[in-house]
């Protein structure tokens, strides 16, 4: 990880800290015991599964305002995966299935986020993420969900949230709206269901600090 402060704020300045940052990482994920050794005919383990490997990179800029409680941030990310573990039906008559290594995949995009104080004890925060994912090399010839060029399973292209809080005295009242766009999915039943529609949820909260 690397961070560079390209602008240090003066005292009581509206224009706060400006920071460039970047991260690079290598990751590995071993198959679980179920994925490797399950005896269930509906999700048969595969002892020949290879561990997932990932190479990840992200870089962005963060701009703070005032004392730092308000900020805007934008980040670009790119992830490359090899041997991601997936699940596929091997017999559509008995619904027997097993786990397998997909091949090569990637997910990249950008994320924007902000937070700020609106005065009169009001706070607002939010984020939006755009993800462009794709199967680059596939080892599955039976399920179109894992075909080359297809989006990765259950990774929405568009997602985000908006959070609003009011904190008078010891009370906190809030509302959070979460949006998840349509995404590739599978019914694993040969019924040709390959997409789930987007959805939005609204959560309300209230608390009192003793």
Residue pairs with C-beta under 8 A, 6 or more apart in sequence:
1 21
1 22
1 23
1 24
2 21
2 22
2 23
3 19
3 20
3 21
3 22
4 19
4 20
4 21
5 17
5 18
5 19
6 18
6 19
6 20
7 15
7 17
7 18
8 17
9 15
9 16
9 17
9 64
13 66
14 65
14 66
15 65
16 63
16 64
16 65
16 66
16 67
16 68
16 70
16 71
17 62
17 63
17 64
17 68
18 61
18 62
18 63
18 64
19 61
19 62
19 63
19 64
20 59
20 60
20 61
21 59
21 60
21 61
21 62
22 57
22 58
22 59
22 60
23 56
23 57
23 58
23 59
24 56
24 57
25 54
25 55
25 56
25 57
26 53
26 54
26 55
26 56
27 52
27 53
27 54
27 55
27 56
28 51
28 52
28 53
28 54
29 51
29 52
29 54
29 85
30 51
31 46
31 49
31 50
31 51
31 85
31 99
33 45
34 43
34 45
35 45
35 46
35 49
35 85
35 99
36 45
36 46
36 47
36 49
36 99
37 45
37 47
38 44
38 45
39 45
41 94
41 96
42 95
42 96
42 97
43 87
43 97
43 98
43 99
44 90
44 96
44 97
44 98
44 99
45 98
45 99
46 98
46 99
46 100
49 85
49 99
49 100
49 101
50 83
50 101
51 83
52 81
52 82
52 83
52 84
52 85
53 81
53 82
53 83
54 79
54 80
54 81
54 82
55 79
55 80
56 77
56 78
56 79
56 80
57 77
57 78
57 79
58 75
58 76
58 77
58 78
59 75
59 76
60 73
60 74
60 75
60 76
60 111
61 73
61 74
62 71
62 72
62 73
63 71
63 72
63 73
64 70
64 71
65 71
65 116
69 115
69 116
69 117
70 115
70 116
70 117
71 114
71 115
71 116
72 112
72 113
72 114
73 112
73 113
73 114
74 110
74 111
74 112
74 113
75 110
75 111
75 112
76 108
76 109
76 110
77 107
77 108
77 109
77 110
77 111
78 106
78 107
78 108
79 106
79 107
79 108
80 104
80 105
80 106
81 104
81 105
81 106
81 107
82 103
82 104
83 101
83 102
83 103
84 101
84 102
84 103
84 105
85 99
85 100
85 101
85 102
86 99
86 100
86 101
86 102
86 140
86 146
86 153
87 97
87 98
87 99
87 100
87 188
88 97
88 98
88 100
88 140
88 142
88 143
88 146
88 188
89 95
89 96
89 97
89 142
89 143
89 188
89 189
89 190
90 96
90 97
90 98
90 142
92 189
92 190
95 188
95 189
97 188
100 139
100 140
101 139
102 135
102 138
102 139
102 140
102 146
103 135
103 136
103 137
103 138
103 139
104 135
104 136
104 137
105 133
105 134
105 135
105 136
105 152
106 133
106 134
106 136
107 131
107 132
107 133
107 134
107 152
107 155
108 131
108 132
108 133
109 129
109 130
109 131
109 132
110 129
110 130
111 127
111 128
111 129
111 130
112 127
112 128
112 129
113 125
113 126
113 127
113 128
114 124
114 125
114 126
114 127
115 123
115 124
115 125
115 126
116 123
116 124
116 125
117 123
118 124
121 166
121 167
121 168
122 164
122 165
122 166
122 167
123 164
123 165
123 166
123 167
124 162
124 163
124 164
124 165
125 162
125 163
126 160
126 161
126 162
126 163
127 160
127 161
128 158
128 159
128 160
129 158
129 159
129 160
130 157
130 158
131 155
131 156
131 157
131 158
131 159
132 157
133 151
133 152
133 155
133 157
134 149
134 150
134 151
134 152
135 146
135 147
135 148
135 149
135 150
135 151
135 152
136 148
137 148
138 146
138 147
138 148
138 150
140 146
140 147
143 186
143 188
144 150
144 194
145 153
145 184
145 185
145 186
145 194
146 153
150 184
151 157
151 183
151 184
152 184
153 183
153 184
153 185
153 186
154 183
154 184
154 185
154 196
155 183
155 184
156 180
156 181
156 182
156 183
156 198
157 181
157 182
157 183
158 179
158 181
158 198
159 179
159 180
159 181
160 178
160 179
161 176
161 177
161 178
161 179
162 176
162 177
163 174
163 175
163 176
163 177
164 174
164 175
164 176
165 172
165 173
165 174
166 172
166 173
166 174
167 173
170 208
170 209
170 210
171 206
171 207
171 208
171 209
172 205
172 206
172 207
172 208
172 209
173 205
173 206
174 204
174 205
174 206
175 202
175 203
175 204
175 205
176 202
176 203
176 205
177 200
177 201
177 202
177 203
178 200
178 201
178 202
178 203
179 198
179 199
179 200
180 198
180 199
180 200
181 198
182 195
182 196
182 197
182 198
183 195
183 196
183 198
184 194
184 195
184 196
185 193
185 194
185 195
185 196
186 193
186 194
187 193
